Amino acid sequence: MTPKKCFPIIVSSPSGAGKNSICDAIVEKRSDVEYSVSYTTRAIRRTEEDGVDYFFVSEDYFKKMIREDAFLEWAQYLGHYYGTSRKIVEDTINRNMFIILAIETKGALKFMKKRPDALSIFIFPPSMKELERRLRNRKTDTPNVIETRLDNAKHEIADSVYYDRFVINDDIDRVSDEIIKLIYKKSKGKDIYG
């Protein structure tokens, strides 16, 4: 029996296409997949827990980590820094576990350059009309922010060509199962493109 080879799993999508829900489903279904907890300089929200949702750090501490090359990828978004710890990713893989990251395309492309062994999946919404409906139904953003997210989605979709595979999110259970099959194939050295 061939032992499995663990690697990072990147899941990206436009905002509202379901990457976090899909990652949650995969982690729930697979005991050998852990979520990557990112670092951020933004303030903790009432519903969040430090070390579970993010590692909440000061901007000075984050910049120190940048200087020490502690991140596989990092970005500034809406005035706050976000980054993926190199140590967390490597420690997880060394424990023979997969690590899954729900990250935006710019960070994902940086990550893929540093970890070409990663399995990268891009999640498409069923349509732009459905994406807009999902964003409006969340009721978390102003109309201007929704328009910005829809405009950003076009650029993010253009970056999907750099990913190993893409999946249309019309059903979270089906999509998570499809990605789990890709993880299994890649871990056994099988072709993930067929």
N, C-alpha and C positions, 0 to 999 in steps of 0.2 A: 504494500500500500504506500503510495507516494505521500510524504508528509506535506501539509499545507504550507505555503509561503505567504506570510502576512505582509501587508502593505497599507498605505493610506488610501482612503476612498474619498474623493472629492465630489460633492454634489452641489451644483450651481443652478440657478434659475433666475428669471426676473422676479422682482418682489411680487408676491401674491400667487406664484405658480405652484407653491407647495413643497419647497425643498426641506423645510424644517419638519413638516408633518411626515414626509417620506423617510427622512433620517430617523425620526422617532419610531416609526413602524419597523424599520430595519433593526434598530437597537433592541426593540421589544421582542422581535422574532429570533434574533441571533445572540446567544450568550457570549460569542467570541468577537463581538463588535462593540467598541466603546465610542462614545461621543468625545470629540475634541473640545476642551473648554478653552476659549480664547481669552487673551488679556485685553482690557479696555481701560481708557481714562475717563469714560463717561460716568456720571453718578449712578449709583445703584438705585433701582426702582423698588417700591414697596413689596412687589411680588417676587423679587429676585433674591437669590442667595449667593454670597461670595463663594467662589470655588465650585459652584454648581452651574450657574448660568454663565458667569464670567469670573475671571480674576480681576477685581477692581483695584487699579493702582493709580498712583499720581502720574502726572505727565513727566515729571523729572525721572521717576523710576522707569517709565516706559522708554524714555529716550536713552537712559543708561543701558537698557536691554538692547536697544537698536545698536548702540556703539559696541556692545559685546557680541553682536551677531547672534543673539538668542532667538531670533524669529526666522521661521521658514518663509513667512510672508507677513507684511504689515501694510496698513493703509490708514489714511486719515479720511474720515467721513463725517460730514456735518460738524466739523470742529473738534472731533474726538478721534483718538487713535485706537486701532484694533489690530491684534496680531496673534499669530499661531506659534506657540512655543516649539522650538526644535526639540528640546529635551523631552517634553510630554509625548510628542509623536514618536521619537526614538525609543523611549522607555516602554511605551505601550507595545510597539512592534517587537521589542526584545522580550516581552512577556508572552510572545506568540499570540497576540491579539491584533485584530484589525482596528484601525481608528478612522472614524468617519467625520468629515468636516463639511458643514453647510456654509459655504463662503461665496462671496460675489466673484464675478469673472476676473476682475483685475488682480485680486489676491490669488485666485486659483491659478492664473497663468504664471505668476511669480513662483508659486508653490511647485507647479509642474516642472519648472526649470531646475529647481533644487532637488526635487524628488521625482525623477522621470519614471520611477517604479509605480507611482500612484495610478489607481484606476479613476478616471475622470468621467463623470456622467453629467450631461446637461439636461435639465427638465424643461420641457416646453409646456405652456398652457395649451388647452385644446384649441383656443383661438384668441386673438387680441380682444375680441368682444367679451369672451368669458373672463379673461384676465381683468379687464376693466370692471366687470360685474363683481368679481371676487374682491378687488381692492375697495370698491364702493361699499360692499356689504360688510367689510371689516369695521367700518365706521371709526377708524383710528387716525385717519389723515384728512386734511383739508382738501378741497377740490384742487387747489394749486399743487399740493404735494402729490396727489393722485396723477395729475397731468405730467409732473416731473418723472414719477415712477414709470408711467407708460412710455414717455420719451426715452428714458434710460433703458427700458426693456428692448427697444429696437437695437440699441448698441450692444446690449448683452447677448441678444440672439445672434448678432453678427459674429460674436466671439465663439459661438458654439462649434464652429468648424475645428477648433483646437482641441476638442474633447474626444475621448475614446469612443463614446457612444452617446446617443440621445434617446430620451423616452418622453412620450406625451403623457402628461398627468391627467388622465380622465377617470382614474380610480386608484386611490392610494394603496389599497391592498394588492392590486395587480401589479402596480409599478414597483412597490417594495419587493414583491416576489421576483420580478424580472431582474432587479438589481442584485438581489441575493444570488440568483443563478449566475450572473456575470462575475460576482465575487468568487463563487465556487470555481467557475471555469478558470479564471485567471490564477487562483491559488493553486490549481493543479497543473498549470502550464498549458492549458487548452486555449484554442483560438476564441477570442471574445467577439470577433467581427462577423462570425458566420451565423 
